[in-house]
């Protein structure tokens, strides 16, 4: 019984450590809030990393997509809250900038970007999403 409890405690400890590292990796540098609309018309908020390059802001979606990216494709216009400012945007996929945006994200988010690349797969095939303000 003693070994079973020790083993269970070890597993729980490892899971909690992994969750703590994940939170530190994702939240320690700049994070924006993306608001999309689901099929029922309800707003959905997702916290994401952002990168600036050549006058545009970029989000990045993995090659396998995501729920928030599917909602962008379904609805077009999004809102992004950054540094307390909320703005509406349209999104232009820019796969041609993938290598550059991946490098800039690695530079900005350092070990956090590496951590997620290891946990979720490489950044190969990820798509930078260029944000265009809606006036």
C-alpha positions in Angstrom: 0.0 0.0 0.0 2.9 2.3 0.8 4.4 1.9 -2.6 1.0 2.4 -4.3 0.5 5.7 -2.5 4.1 6.8 -3.3 3.6 5.9 -7.0 0.3 7.8 -7.1 1.9 10.8 -5.3 4.7 10.8 -7.9 2.3 10.7 -10.8 0.2 13.5 -9.3 3.4 15.6 -8.6 4.6 15.1 -12.2 1.2 16.2 -13.7 1.1 19.3 -11.4 4.7 20.2 -12.4 3.9 19.8 -16.1 0.8 22.1 -15.7 2.9 24.7 -13.8 5.6 24.6 -16.5 2.9 24.9 -19.2 1.3 27.9 -17.5 4.7 29.6 -17.0 5.7 28.9 -20.6 2.5 30.3 -22.1 1.8 33.3 -19.8 5.2 34.8 -18.9 5.6 36.9 -22.0 2.9 39.0 -23.9 -0.4 37.3 -24.5 -3.4 38.7 -26.3 -7.1 37.8 -26.1 -8.7 36.7 -29.4 -12.5 36.9 -29.5 -14.2 34.8 -32.1 -17.9 33.8 -32.5 -19.1 30.2 -32.4 -21.9 28.6 -34.4 -24.4 29.6 -31.8 -23.3 33.3 -32.0 -21.6 33.2 -28.6 -18.3 34.9 -28.2 -15.3 32.7 -27.5 -12.1 34.1 -26.0 -8.7 32.4 -26.6 -5.4 33.6 -25.2 -2.6 33.6 -27.8 0.9 34.8 -28.5 1.3 37.7 -30.9 4.2 38.9 -33.0 4.8 42.2 -34.7 6.5 42.4 -38.1 6.6 45.0 -40.8 3.7 47.0 -39.4 1.4 44.0 -38.9 0.5 41.8 -35.9 0.6 38.1 -36.4 -1.0 35.1 -34.6 0.1 31.6 -35.4 -2.0 28.5 -35.9 -0.5 25.0 -36.1 -0.7 22.9 -39.3 -3.5 20.8 -37.8 -5.7 23.9 -37.1 -7.6 24.7 -34.0 -11.1 25.6 -32.8 -10.4 29.3 -32.8 -8.9 29.1 -36.3 -12.0 27.3 -37.5 -14.2 30.0 -36.0 -12.1 32.7 -37.9 -12.7 30.8 -41.1 -16.4 30.6 -40.4 -17.0 34.2 -39.4 -14.2 36.3 -40.9 -14.0 39.3 -38.5 -12.4 39.0 -35.1 -11.5 41.1 -32.1 -8.1 41.2 -30.4 -7.4 42.8 -27.0 -3.8 43.8 -26.6 -2.4 45.9 -23.8 -5.9 46.9 -22.8 -6.9 48.0 -26.3 -9.6 46.1 -28.2 -9.6 46.3 -32.0 -11.5 44.5 -34.8 -9.5 42.7 -37.6 -9.8 40.6 -40.6 -7.3 37.8 -41.0 -5.0 37.0 -43.9 -3.2 33.6 -43.8 0.5 34.2 -44.7 2.1 30.7 -45.0 4.9 32.5 -47.0 6.0 34.1 -43.8 6.0 31.0 -41.7 9.8 30.6 -41.3 10.2 34.3 -40.4 7.3 34.4 -37.9 8.4 31.2 -36.3 11.9 32.6 -35.8 10.6 35.8 -34.4 8.3 33.9 -32.0 11.2 31.7 -30.9 13.2 34.9 -30.2 10.4 36.5 -28.2 9.0 33.5 -26.3 12.3 31.6 -26.0 12.0 28.4 -24.0 8.2 28.6 -23.9 8.1 28.3 -27.7 10.5 25.4 -27.5 8.5 23.7 -24.8 5.3 23.8 -26.9 7.1 22.7 -30.0 8.2 19.6 -28.1 4.8 19.0 -26.4 2.6 19.6 -29.5 4.9 18.8 -32.4 7.2 21.0 -34.5 6.3 24.4 -35.8 6.6 23.0 -39.4 3.5 23.8 -41.3 2.3 26.5 -38.9 0.5 29.4 -40.6 1.1 33.0 -39.5 -2.2 35.0 -39.5 -1.7 38.6 -40.5 -4.2 41.0 -38.7 -5.7 43.8 -40.8 -7.6 46.4 -38.8 -11.2 47.0 -39.6 -12.0 50.7 -39.8 
